[in-house]
Amino acid sequence: MNHTDADTVGGRPVRDIRLDFPAFASTDAARPTAYLDSAATSQRPAAVLDAERDYLVHHLAAVHRGASAATGESTSLFEEARADVARFVGAGEREVVWAQNATDALNMVALGIADASAGIGGADAARFALQPGDEIVLTEAEHHANLLPWQRVAQRTGARIVPVRVDEHGCWTIDDLAAVLSERTRVVTFAEASNVTGLIAPVAEITALVRERASSAIVVLDACQSVPHRPVDFGAYGVDFAAFSAHKMLGPNGIGVLYGRAELLDALPPARTGGSTITKVTLEDAHFLPAPHRFEAGTQAVSQAIGLGAAVRYLERLGMASVAAHEEAFAERVIDGVAAIPGVRIVGPQPGERRAGLVSVAVDGVHAHDVGQFLDEAGIVVRVGHHCAQPLHRALGITATTRASAHVYTTTDEADRFVAALGEVRGFFGLAREAS
């Protein structure tokens, strides 16, 4: 594989970074697989795998239960991981709640609001209550994980969904959002970086706008495609809640994070109840702990949390500004190449415009599934389909797209291989090379 001097992250050559990832050691050296599906699930460095295994072999015990030395040691490792994650995203330790994944985290917020709207949680939770006619503002580009929970809230409370529409490229602006805010806006939710278009939203500006135009609204951020790839600071952003998953940021499956401002988490009714969440229980009632533990019912994903802490430390050593620069350079290289291919439509920001490290395209006359199969035969792993964003694809008038996405281990050679293979797709399927 050819590598250029530009293939560096945090001062380390990408070819050296790839040695940290066991998954790449097993590929065919003569024809290595180009893994361009990190926006779906990233590969994991040995440091993460080793951290999980070390805990399971040497430190396994219940956390926050009992008074044994083993329990204390296990609990310390578990909470150290929480501290690592909090530092990484600009949060306090009480503001980081473990969830199953980002979808689960977003549901925790939505279900808590629905419960508050039904009178659960008392006076403290009343600030979240929605009434018929209240408005939930979200964009047409949202992942289903940040759409379906709000549909359920609207159905339960009588609130209504107010969409921010996208343009012909699938993009929206802060002005588009401003146009739909009103005195009835109670929730504003959007992705910092779109998993389809790569659009990067100006989070702090949006939050300031919402505070000015709809002061009683809460701001919920889908940070799944931003936390793994760029510097984030939830505290500085001013958002009320945010969600992200470990498996997209070099970490384990089965663990995600809900961020919330501490005073809001302490007031939000927990979506799931049970052991380890309470201060007092009677047969008729229960009183819950402060955040984060009020939300962490039952046995937690301890080894996964510890693995996520290791992933955070690995990314911090590289430096998130360098990670973002590397991945945005990948996207720019791909966009420049794809723009020269007849019959291929670029979704999202156009050539010369900033985007996250992913590129989605539609090939005229060829279904995305067929494009993906062709690329797979060429040893290039991508994502095809609607990417859990059917309303966005419907707005664009296409059924599915093909997405290539990068992470710290992605090389310029892989970007070039993707572009070259994509340029052969229409000819392979017997279509004219010129745009139809």
Buried (B, 14 or more C-beta within 10 A) or exposed (E): BEBEEEBBBBEBBBBEBBEBBEBBEEBEEEEBBBBBBBBBEBBBBBBBBEBBEBBEEEBEBBBBEEEEEEBEBBBEBBBBBBBBBBBBBBBBBBBBBBBBBBBBBBBBBBBBBBBBBBEEBEEBBEBBBBEEEBBBBBBBBBBBBBBBBBBBBBEBBEBEBBBBEBEEBBBBBBEBBBEBBEEBBBBBBBBBBBBBBBBBBEBEEBBBBBEEBBEEBBBBBBBBBBBBBBBBEBBEBBBBBBBBBBBBBBBBBBBBBBBBBBBBBBBBBBBBBEEBBBEEEEEEEBEBBEBBBBBBBEEBBBBBBBBBBBBBBBBBEBBBEBBBBBBBBBBBBBBEBBEEBEBBBBBBBEEEBEBBBBBBBBBBEBBBEBBBEBBBEBBBBBBBBBBBBBBBBEBBEBBBBBBBBBBBBBBBBBBBBBBEBBBBBBEEBEBEEEEE
